[in-house]
């Protein structure tokens, strides 16, 4: 049964439907895998064993009676610990909320339950989802399954580590800058940031109205991410950003071939601050698309080099929802970066917001113009592979970067991803190679808003025809 934990949902679901694999036995195997591996990873601090087994028994009975709900029925999954589940503690990785019990289910939890998924528990995350390292959490540091001395990435680091290590088949995370794609890249799995508004954020904590933030899946394969999108996407009147759009079938859009697909390799900004190994792996991967019928051309987004000027506007929102905690329980912030972000937001002026808005409009105009000539954009996901937790500095091509500071860490972990949060565009990270130290490297594909199926299809073709796809990490193998 343990070998099944490293399979994809698309491989396991038919076996469950045919009653060749038991949801109860699969859940027991998932729980055992967590017990055997999580002392090294710290990815699953909250495990609801009795509740999960009860749900699995119910799923098995339903399937036996002919009531099969679909490919997530009977599948063990995880949730990032900033997603509300009724009568569960939701900490957001912070000591401040260590006893915060939510009395309702988030929209994505409702949808997972409706699909028959088995929610095993909560995945660890960086404090308040505000960094890409997962070194600070009420539950402690999260470790990478490819090398437990390296960062998992973040802030959905527990989700990525759990999926990579075979603890669960799927986890649902959040992404405001990089928080799905960054840890997916570091842990050698797939992370999809949907178009803003496709998946309801009702029940995601803290409840902000930010256009940057989305909820999305972390999975071992693109097909599994597409299955998750089929289950999770849809209009919800409780989310002010939710969009009422035609409900697409993302899984059905996969592996349709790439003949005629136009890919734009973004050559400015995105390769300025990478390692040589990341640049080499991503450029090699980009060329592979031409072997599958796609065309590849170099493009540039001139104004994106000023992206850091938008940060004060983003930080002001951090200030707005963290300030109350800072005034009453500031001593419970785990790291000084939280205070830094509050201060950065507090000093943002009206003119800063106006400049940020004008700059973002210019970047959006430039990107829209590029999308007249190409269908998707291609960039690295991160500047580097996952770095060592004990290493305060990371060497890029032209600079040595301090990854302990907020600015340095953002430069390494979120610089290449946050522009597409600001624009609300869909973006997916998929494995495209390995560094010389054995750590995975990720490639990012970006599409037009509401055209998630285009990048999912391109990613699925690359995964199945080029790879490397999902590999069992060194800690397990």
C-alpha positions as CSV (number, residue, x, y, z in Angstrom):
1,X,0.0,0.0,0.0
2,X,2.9,2.4,0.7
3,X,4.0,2.3,-2.9
4,X,0.5,3.7,-3.9
5,X,1.3,6.9,-1.9
6,X,3.7,8.1,-4.6
7,X,1.2,7.5,-7.4
8,X,-0.9,10.3,-9.0
9,X,-4.5,10.8,-8.3
10,X,-5.2,9.9,-11.9
11,X,-3.6,6.5,-11.3
12,X,-5.3,5.9,-7.9
13,X,-8.8,7.1,-8.6
14,X,-9.8,4.4,-11.1
15,X,-8.6,1.8,-8.6
16,X,-10.8,3.3,-5.9
17,X,-13.7,3.5,-8.3
18,X,-13.3,-0.2,-9.2
19,X,-12.9,-1.0,-5.5
20,X,-9.4,-2.4,-6.0
21,X,-8.1,0.1,-3.5
22,X,-9.8,0.9,-0.2
23,X,-10.1,4.5,0.9
24,X,-9.7,3.3,4.5
25,X,-6.5,1.4,3.7
26,X,-5.2,4.4,1.7
27,X,-5.9,6.7,4.6
28,X,-4.2,4.4,7.1
29,X,-1.2,4.3,4.8
30,X,-1.2,8.1,4.6
31,X,-1.4,8.5,8.3
32,X,1.5,5.9,8.7
33,X,3.6,7.8,6.2
34,X,3.1,11.0,8.2
35,X,4.2,9.2,11.4
36,X,7.3,7.8,9.7
37,X,8.5,11.0,8.0
38,X,7.1,14.1,9.7
39,X,9.7,14.1,12.5
40,X,12.1,15.1,9.9
41,X,9.9,17.4,7.8
42,X,7.5,19.1,10.3
43,X,4.9,19.4,7.5
44,X,1.8,18.0,9.2
45,X,1.6,19.4,12.8
46,X,-2.2,18.9,13.0
47,X,-3.4,15.4,12.1
48,X,-7.1,14.6,12.6
49,X,-6.8,10.8,12.5
50,X,-10.2,9.8,13.9
51,X,-12.0,12.3,11.7
52,X,-10.1,11.2,8.6
53,X,-10.7,7.5,9.2
54,X,-14.4,8.2,9.8
55,X,-14.6,10.1,6.5
56,X,-12.7,7.3,4.7
57,X,-15.1,4.6,6.1
58,X,-18.1,6.7,4.9
59,X,-16.4,7.2,1.4
60,X,-15.8,3.4,1.2
61,X,-19.5,2.7,2.0
62,X,-20.7,5.2,-0.5
63,X,-18.5,3.8,-3.3
64,X,-19.5,0.3,-2.5
65,X,-23.2,1.3,-2.9
66,X,-22.4,2.8,-6.3
67,X,-22.3,6.5,-5.3
68,X,-18.9,7.4,-6.6
69,X,-18.4,11.2,-6.6
70,X,-15.4,11.5,-8.8
71,X,-11.6,11.3,-8.9
72,X,-11.1,13.0,-5.5
73,X,-13.4,10.5,-3.7
74,X,-11.4,8.7,-1.1
75,X,-8.2,10.6,-1.7
76,X,-6.2,11.8,1.3
77,X,-5.5,15.6,1.1
78,X,-4.0,18.4,3.3
79,X,-4.9,22.0,4.0
80,X,-2.6,24.9,4.6
81,X,-3.2,26.2,8.2
82,X,-4.8,29.5,7.1
83,X,-7.8,27.8,5.7
84,X,-10.8,27.5,8.1
85,X,-12.3,24.1,9.0
86,X,-15.2,24.0,11.4
87,X,-14.2,23.2,15.0
88,X,-10.5,23.1,14.1
89,X,-7.8,25.4,15.3
90,X,-6.5,27.7,12.5
91,X,-3.2,29.3,13.5
92,X,-1.9,31.0,10.3
93,X,1.4,29.8,11.7
94,X,1.3,32.4,14.5
95,X,1.3,32.0,18.3
96,X,-1.3,34.7,18.4
97,X,-3.9,32.3,16.9
98,X,-2.7,29.1,18.7
99,X,-6.2,28.7,20.2
100,X,-8.2,30.2,17.4
101,X,-11.0,27.7,16.6
102,X,-13.1,28.5,13.5
103,X,-16.8,27.7,13.5
104,X,-17.3,27.3,9.8
105,X,-15.8,25.6,6.7
106,X,-14.0,27.6,4.1
107,X,-15.5,27.4,0.6
108,X,-12.6,25.1,-0.6
109,X,-13.3,22.8,2.3
110,X,-16.9,22.6,1.4
111,X,-15.9,21.7,-2.2
112,X,-13.4,19.1,-1.1
113,X,-16.0,17.5,1.1
114,X,-18.5,17.5,-1.7
115,X,-15.9,15.8,-3.9
116,X,-15.4,13.1,-1.3
117,X,-11.8,13.9,-0.4
118,X,-10.4,12.8,2.9
119,X,-9.0,15.8,4.8
120,X,-6.1,14.5,6.9
121,X,-5.2,17.7,8.8
122,X,-3.4,21.0,8.6
123,X,-0.1,21.7,6.9
124,X,2.5,23.9,8.5
125,X,3.2,27.3,7.0
126,X,5.3,30.5,7.5
127,X,4.0,32.9,10.1
128,X,1.1,34.9,8.7
129,X,2.0,33.6,5.2
130,X,4.5,36.5,4.9
131,X,7.7,34.9,3.7
132,X,9.1,32.3,1.4
133,X,11.3,30.3,3.8
134,X,9.0,28.7,6.4
135,X,11.6,29.1,9.1
136,X,9.2,30.9,11.4
137,X,6.0,29.1,12.5
138,X,4.3,28.4,15.8
139,X,5.0,24.8,15.0
140,X,8.6,25.3,14.0
141,X,10.7,25.2,10.8
142,X,9.6,23.1,7.8
143,X,12.2,21.0,6.0
144,X,12.6,20.0,2.4
145,X,12.2,16.2,1.5
146,X,15.0,16.5,-1.0
147,X,17.4,17.6,1.7
148,X,16.1,18.2,5.2
149,X,18.9,20.7,5.8
150,X,17.3,23.0,3.1
151,X,14.3,25.2,3.1
152,X,11.0,23.9,1.9
153,X,10.1,27.3,0.5
154,X,6.9,29.1,1.5
155,X,4.7,30.2,2.7
156,X,2.8,26.9,1.8
157,X,6.0,25.0,2.7
158,X,4.2,22.3,4.7
159,X,1.8,21.6,1.8
160,X,4.7,21.2,-0.7
161,X,6.8,19.0,1.6
162,X,3.8,16.8,2.5
163,X,2.8,16.2,-1.2
164,X,6.4,15.7,-2.2
165,X,7.0,13.1,0.6
166,X,3.9,11.1,-0.2
167,X,2.1,12.1,3.0
168,X,-0.9,13.2,1.0
169,X,-1.8,13.3,-2.8
170,X,-2.8,16.9,-2.8
171,X,-2.8,20.0,-0.6
172,X,-4.6,23.3,-0.9
173,X,-2.5,26.4,-0.3
174,X,-2.6,30.1,-0.8
175,X,-0.4,32.4,-2.9
176,X,-0.1,36.2,-2.5
177,X,3.5,36.5,-3.9
178,X,4.9,33.0,-4.5
179,X,3.5,30.9,-1.7
180,X,2.3,28.0,-3.9
181,X,4.8,28.2,-6.7
182,X,7.9,28.8,-4.6
183,X,7.7,25.8,-2.4
184,X,6.4,23.6,-5.3
185,X,9.6,24.5,-7.2
186,X,11.8,23.9,-4.2
187,X,10.2,20.5,-3.4
188,X,10.0,19.2,-6.9
189,X,6.2,19.2,-7.4
190,X,3.5,21.2,-9.3
191,X,2.0,24.3,-7.9
192,X,-0.8,26.2,-9.7
193,X,-1.7,29.8,-8.9
194,X,-5.1,30.2,-10.5
195,X,-6.4,33.3,-12.1
196,X,-7.7,35.7,-9.4
197,X,-11.4,35.1,-8.8
198,X,-11.6,31.5,-10.0
199,X,-11.4,29.8,-6.6
200,X,-13.3,31.3,-3.6
201,X,-11.2,32.7,-0.8
202,X,-14.1,32.6,1.7
203,X,-12.7,31.1,4.8
204,X,-9.0,32.0,4.1
205,X,-7.4,33.8,7.0
206,X,-6.9,36.6,7.5
207,X,-9.9,37.7,5.4
208,X,-8.4,40.4,3.2
209,X,-9.8,41.7,-0.1
210,X,-6.3,41.7,-1.8
211,X,-6.3,41.1,-5.5
212,X,-2.8,39.5,-5.0
213,X,-4.1,36.5,-2.9
214,X,-5.5,33.3,-4.4
215,X,-6.1,29.7,-3.2
216,X,-4.8,26.9,-5.3
217,X,-3.5,23.3,-5.5
218,X,-0.1,21.7,-4.9
219,X,0.1,18.3,-6.4
220,X,2.6,15.8,-7.8
221,X,1.4,16.0,-11.4
222,X,-0.2,18.6,-13.6
223,X,-3.1,16.2,-14.2
224,X,-3.8,16.1,-10.4
225,X,-3.6,19.9,-10.2
226,X,-6.2,20.1,-13.0
227,X,-8.5,17.6,-11.2
228,X,-8.2,19.8,-8.1
229,X,-9.1,22.9,-10.2
230,X,-12.2,21.1,-11.5
231,X,-13.3,20.5,-7.9
232,X,-12.4,23.8,-6.4
233,X,-13.2,26.5,-9.0
234,X,-16.5,28.2,-9.2
235,X,-18.4,31.3,-8.3
236,X,-19.1,32.1,-4.6
237,X,-21.0,35.2,-3.6
238,X,-19.3,35.3,-0.2
239,X,-16.0,36.2,-1.9
240,X,-16.0,39.8,-3.3
241,X,-13.3,38.9,-5.8
242,X,-15.1,35.8,-7.0
243,X,-15.9,35.8,-10.7
244,X,-19.0,34.3,-12.4
245,X,-17.5,32.6,-15.4
246,X,-18.3,29.6,-17.5
247,X,-17.2,26.6,-15.6
248,X,-14.4,24.9,-17.5
249,X,-13.2,21.4,-17.4
250,X,-9.5,21.7,-16.7
251,X,-8.6,18.0,-16.7
252,X,-10.3,17.5,-20.1
253,X,-8.2,20.3,-21.6
254,X,-4.9,18.4,-21.0
255,X,-2.6,16.8,-23.5
256,X,-4.3,18.2,-26.5
257,X,-1.0,18.9,-28.2
258,X,0.9,22.1,-28.6
259,X,0.8,22.7,-32.4
260,X,0.5,26.4,-33.0
261,X,1.0,27.4,-29.3
262,X,3.1,30.6,-29.1
263,X,5.4,30.9,-26.1
264,X,7.1,34.1,-25.0
265,X,10.4,33.6,-23.2
266,X,10.7,36.7,-21.0
267,X,14.4,37.7,-21.3
268,X,14.6,40.9,-19.2
269,X,14.4,41.0,-15.4
270,X,13.7,37.3,-14.9
271,X,17.2,36.0,-15.6
272,X,19.0,39.0,-14.1
273,X,19.0,37.6,-10.5
274,X,19.3,33.8,-10.9
275,X,22.0,31.2,-10.5
276,X,23.7,29.9,-13.6
277,X,22.1,26.5,-13.0
278,X,18.6,27.9,-12.9
279,X,19.2,29.9,-16.1
280,X,20.6,26.9,-17.9
281,X,17.8,24.5,-16.8
282,X,15.0,26.9,-17.7
283,X,16.5,27.8,-21.1
284,X,16.9,24.2,-22.0
285,X,13.3,23.5,-20.9
286,X,12.1,26.3,-23.1
287,X,13.7,24.9,-26.1
288,X,12.0,21.6,-25.6
289,X,8.6,23.2,-26.3
290,X,9.7,23.7,-29.9
291,X,10.1,19.9,-30.2
292,X,6.5,19.6,-29.3
293,X,5.1,21.9,-32.0
294,X,5.1,25.2,-30.2
295,X,6.9,28.3,-31.3
296,X,9.3,30.2,-29.0
297,X,10.2,33.9,-29.2
298,X,12.0,36.2,-26.8
299,X,9.9,39.0,-25.3
300,X,10.5,41.8,-22.8
301,X,8.3,43.6,-20.2
302,X,10.3,46.9,-19.9
303,X,8.6,48.4,-16.8
304,X,8.7,45.2,-14.8
305,X,12.2,46.2,-13.6
306,X,10.5,48.8,-11.4
307,X,8.3,46.1,-9.7
308,X,9.8,46.8,-6.3
309,X,8.1,50.2,-6.3
310,X,4.7,48.5,-5.9
311,X,5.8,46.9,-2.7
312,X,4.8,49.8,-0.3
313,X,1.3,49.5,-1.6
314,X,1.2,45.8,-0.9
315,X,2.8,46.2,2.5
316,X,0.2,48.8,3.6
317,X,-2.4,46.0,3.4
318,X,-0.2,43.9,5.7
319,X,-0.2,46.8,8.1
320,X,-3.9,47.2,8.0
321,X,-4.7,43.7,9.2
322,X,-1.7,43.1,11.4
323,X,-1.7,46.5,13.2
324,X,-4.3,45.5,15.7
325,X,-2.2,42.4,16.7
326,X,0.9,44.5,16.8
327,X,-0.7,47.0,19.2
328,X,-2.1,44.3,21.6
329,X,0.1,41.2,21.2
330,X,3.2,42.4,19.3
331,X,5.4,40.3,21.6
332,X,3.9,37.2,20.0
333,X,5.3,37.9,16.6
334,X,8.0,35.3,16.0
335,X,10.3,37.3,13.8
336,X,11.2,40.9,13.3
337,X,10.3,40.7,9.6
338,X,6.6,41.0,10.6
339,X,7.4,44.3,12.4
340,X,9.4,45.4,9.3
341,X,6.4,44.8,7.1
342,X,4.0,46.6,9.4
343,X,6.4,49.6,9.5
344,X,6.8,49.5,5.7
345,X,3.0,49.7,5.4
346,X,2.7,52.4,8.0
347,X,5.0,54.7,6.1
348,X,3.4,54.2,2.7
349,X,2.0,57.5,1.5
350,X,-0.9,58.3,-0.7
351,X,1.6,59.3,-3.5
352,X,3.2,55.8,-3.1
353,X,-0.2,54.2,-3.8
354,X,-0.8,56.4,-6.8
355,X,2.6,55.7,-8.3
356,X,2.2,52.0,-7.6
357,X,-1.2,52.1,-9.4
358,X,0.2,53.9,-12.4
359,X,3.2,51.5,-12.6
360,X,1.0,48.5,-12.4
361,X,-1.3,49.8,-15.1
362,X,1.8,50.3,-17.3
363,X,3.0,46.8,-16.7
364,X,-0.4,45.4,-17.4
365,X,-0.6,47.3,-20.7
366,X,2.8,45.9,-21.7
367,X,1.9,42.3,-20.8
368,X,-1.4,42.6,-22.6
369,X,0.4,43.8,-25.7
370,X,2.7,40.8,-25.5
371,X,-0.3,38.5,-25.2
372,X,-1.4,39.8,-28.7
373,X,1.6,37.9,-30.1
374,X,2.0,34.9,-27.7
375,X,-0.3,32.6,-25.8
376,X,1.8,32.0,-22.6
377,X,4.9,33.5,-21.0
378,X,7.8,31.4,-19.7
379,X,10.2,32.3,-16.8
380,X,12.1,30.7,-14.0
381,X,10.0,30.2,-10.8
382,X,12.8,31.1,-8.4
383,X,16.1,32.7,-8.6
384,X,17.8,29.7,-6.9
385,X,17.1,26.1,-5.9
386,X,16.2,25.6,-2.3
387,X,19.0,27.0,-0.2
388,X,20.4,25.6,3.1
389,X,18.6,26.6,6.3
390,X,21.9,27.4,8.0
391,X,23.3,29.5,5.1
392,X,22.7,33.2,5.6
393,X,23.8,34.1,2.1
394,X,23.0,32.8,-1.4
395,X,25.2,33.3,-4.4
396,X,23.5,34.6,-7.5
397,X,25.2,35.1,-10.9
398,X,26.3,38.7,-10.0
399,X,25.7,39.1,-6.3
400,X,25.8,37.5,-2.8
401,X,22.3,37.9,-1.3
402,X,21.5,37.9,2.5
403,X,18.5,35.6,2.7
404,X,17.9,36.3,6.4
405,X,16.7,39.8,5.8
406,X,13.2,40.4,4.4
407,X,14.5,42.2,1.3
408,X,17.1,39.6,0.5
409,X,14.7,36.7,1.0
410,X,12.1,38.4,-1.2
411,X,14.7,38.9,-3.9
412,X,15.5,35.1,-3.9
413,X,12.0,33.6,-3.3
414,X,9.3,36.0,-4.6
415,X,10.8,38.4,-7.1
416,X,10.0,36.3,-10.2
417,X,6.5,35.4,-9.1
418,X,4.8,38.4,-7.5
419,X,4.3,40.4,-10.7
420,X,1.7,37.8,-11.8
421,X,-0.1,38.1,-8.4
422,X,-0.3,41.8,-9.0
423,X,-1.8,41.2,-12.5
424,X,-4.1,38.5,-11.3
425,X,-2.8,36.1,-14.0
426,X,-2.7,32.3,-13.8
427,X,0.8,30.9,-13.3
428,X,2.0,27.3,-12.7
429,X,5.4,26.0,-11.5
430,X,6.5,22.6,-12.8
431,X,9.8,20.7,-12.3
432,X,12.3,21.3,-15.2
433,X,15.6,19.9,-13.8
434,X,18.0,19.6,-10.9
435,X,20.9,21.6,-9.6
436,X,24.3,20.0,-9.1
437,X,23.5,19.6,-5.4
438,X,20.5,17.5,-6.2
439,X,17.8,20.1,-5.4
440,X,14.9,20.6,-7.9
441,X,14.6,23.5,-10.2
442,X,11.2,24.9,-11.3
443,X,9.9,26.6,-14.4
444,X,7.0,29.0,-14.4
445,X,4.3,29.3,-17.2
446,X,1.9,32.3,-17.2
447,X,-1.3,32.7,-19.1
448,X,-4.0,35.3,-19.9
449,X,-6.6,35.8,-17.1
450,X,-9.2,33.0,-17.0
451,X,-7.2,30.9,-19.5
452,X,-5.7,28.5,-16.9
453,X,-6.4,25.6,-19.2
454,X,-3.8,26.9,-21.7
455,X,-0.9,26.8,-19.2
456,X,-2.1,23.5,-17.6
457,X,-2.1,21.9,-21.0
458,X,1.3,23.2,-21.9
459,X,2.7,22.1,-18.5
460,X,1.1,18.6,-18.9
461,X,2.7,18.1,-22.3
462,X,6.1,19.1,-20.9
463,X,5.7,16.9,-17.9
464,X,4.8,13.8,-19.9
465,X,7.1,14.3,-22.9
466,X,10.2,15.9,-21.4
467,X,10.0,15.7,-17.6
468,X,11.5,15.1,-15.1
469,X,8.0,15.1,-13.6
470,X,7.5,13.9,-10.1
471,X,10.4,11.8,-8.6
472,X,10.4,10.4,-5.1
473,X,12.7,12.7,-3.0
474,X,16.0,11.6,-1.6
475,X,14.8,11.5,2.0
476,X,12.3,8.8,1.0
477,X,14.2,6.9,-1.7
